Amino acid sequence: MRSHRESHLVARIGWMRAAVLGANDGIVSTASLIVGVAAAGSSKSAVIVAGVAGLVAGALSMAAGEYVSVSSQSDTEKADLAREAQELHSAPEAELKELSEIYVGRGLTRDLADQVAAQLMSHDALAAHARDELGIFEHTMAKPIQAAWTSAATFSVGAAAPLLAAAITPAPWVVTVVAASSLVFLAILGALGAGAGGAGLLRPVTRVVFWGAVALAVTAGIGRLFGVAA
């Protein structure tokens, strides 16, 4: 008899969230910066310098922000697990009853819930309570370093796309080409993210393209306003 193996997409949620966020932010922030500076009438070299500075600063900021944010989540998870371990040591009967009540609430009979709780606690009590009481699973636990590197790397890749477009485009066309190509990049990113997460394409693509267009329009308007004022 052949074994039945399943691959669930939830296992990707940790790195995928950081990757999509990083790439999206890299495209939007760098393209908006380039468009804003170019719309102000700056020289081609100034536009490129601004784009490179935005790429470096943004990648470092994303790495630091993700590390701090995910570390806070990780600290909370560890504190909850330590508290649960202490409670299992000091009041095992109460914890057994608590776990049994959870299973009763999910539809098991009292006798079966008591049996399941007892067997799971005899196997690995902390893992059972982490999973069923705290909602902490090994494959979704916070990983600060993974999130930081993923965000920094994907931000850099995302930011490189509009920066390259600006570098190979004649100065008078930078705003148009960077804006249009960035919206295409965002649509591709939305499609890739949706595919990796097993979701439909329309809503994710529409969402990222819409907000990217808003950011580009606002920064272009501000750049043009300050360019005229200067």
N, C-alpha and C positions, 0 to 999 in steps of 0.2 A: 504494500500500500504506500503510495507516494505521500510524503508529508506536505501539508498545506502551509506555505509561507506567505506572509503579508508584509508589505512595506508601507508604513504610514508616514505621511508628509509632516506630521507634527514634530517628528524628530529633527526636522530642519529649521524649526522656528527660531532658535537662538541666533544662528549665524545668518539666516535669510533676512530677518528683520534688520540686522545691522548692515548687511550688504545692500539691500534695497534703499535704506535710508541714506547710506553713505553715497551711493552712486547718484541718487536723485538730488541730494544736496549739492554734490559736486557739479552736476550739470547746471542746475538752476542758479546757484549762487555765483559760479564763475561766469556763466553766460550773461547773467544780469549785470555783473560788474563790468564785463567787457562792453556790453551794449550801452550801459550808462556812461562809461568813460568815452566811448567812441561817439555817442550822440552829443556829447558836450563839445565835440570838435577837436579832441586831443589827437596828437600825432599817432601814427601806427606804432612806433616804438613805445610810446607811453601806454597804449592799449595793451601791448604784449607784456610789458613790465607789470602792469596792474593785474593781468590774468595770471601770470606766474606767481606773483605775491599772493593772490587769492587762493591759488592751488595749494601752495605750501602752508599758508596760515590756516586754511580750512581743513587740510588733512590732519595737522597737529591738533587743531581744536576739536575735530570729530573724535580723534583717538582719546584725548584727555576727557572729553565729555562722556563718551561711552564707557570708559574705564571707571570714572567716578560713579556714574549712574548705575551701571551693572554691579559694581562693587557694593553699593548700598543695598541692592537687592540680594546679593550673595550674603552679606553680613546679616540681613534679616532672616534669610533661610537658615543660616548656621545657628543663629540665636534661638530660633524656633525649634530646631532639631535638638539643641543642647537642653532646652527647657523640657522638651518631650522625653528625652533620655532620663532626666532627673525624675520626672513624674513616674516613668515606668519603673524606676528603681525604688521610689518611696511609696508608691501606691499602685502596685501591679493589678490588684483586683478591680480597683476603680477604673483603670485604663482598659482592662478587659471588658468590663461592662459598657464603657463608652464606645469601644469598637463594635461591640455587639449591637448597640443601639443604632449605630450608623448603618449596619447591614439590614436591620429591621426596617429602618426608614427607606431603604432601597428596594424593599419588597420581599425579603426573606422571612420565613417563619421564625419565631423566637428560638426554637430548638436548633434549627439549622444555622441561624445567625450565631448562636453561642458556640456551636461546633466550629464554624468557619473562623470566628475570632480566636478561639483557643488554638486551632491548628496554625493559623498565621502567626500568632504571637510566639508560639513555640519554635517556629522556624526562624523568624526575624521580626521581633516585636517593633523595633524602631522603624524599619522599612514599612511595615504594615500601617503604622500610625502616620508616618510621613506621607504616604500615598493616599490613604483614605480619610484621614482626619485633617491634615494640613494641606493636601493637594500639591505636595512636592514630589516630582518625578525626576529620576536621574537624567533622562534625556532632555528635560526642559529646564534643568537647574541653571542658574546664572553662571556665565563664564566670562569674567571681566577682560582677561587678556585676549581671548578669542574675539570678543566684541570690539575691542579697541583696534586690533590689527585689521579686522575685516572692514571696519568703518573707514580707517585711514586709507587702506588700499583701494577700496571701491570708490571713495571720494576722489582719490587721485586719478583713477581711470575715468570717472565721470567728468571731472574737471578738464582732463586732457582733450576731450572731444571738442568742446567749443573753443578751447585755446588753439588747437590745431586748425580749426576752421578759420579763426581770426588770422592766424599766421600765414595762411596760403591765399587769403582773399585780398584783393586790392582795397586800399583804405576807404574809398567812397562806398563800397558795398559791404563793409564789415557788419554794420548793424543788421542789415537785411539777411545776409547769409548766416551769421551766427544765430540770430533769432529763429530763422526757419529750420536750420539744421538741428538746433537744440530741441525744438519741438519734435522733430523726427527721432532724435536720440531718446527723448523722454517716452515717446510712444513705444519704441523698441524695449526700453527698460520696463515699462508697465506690462508689456506682453511677456517678457522673460520672467518677471516676478510672479505674474499670474500663472504661468506655466509651471514654475517651480513649486508653487503652492497648491497647484491643482484647481485653481479657480477659473471662472470665465474671463474672457479677454476684455469685453466692452467697458465695464465699469472701471477696472484698474487703469486702462489706457486713457479713458476719458478724464479720469480724476487727475492723473499726473500731468497730462497735456494742458488741462484747463488752468491749474494753479501755476504751472510753468509759464503759460501765456500771460497770466495776470502779473507775475513777477517781472517778466521781461517788459511788458507795457509800462508798468509803473517806473522802473528804473530808466527806461528810455525817455519817458516824459520828464523825469527829474534831471537827467543828463542834458537834455535839450534845453530845459528851462534855465539851468545854471550856465550852459554854454552861451545862450543868448544874453543872459544878464552880464556875463563877463565881457 
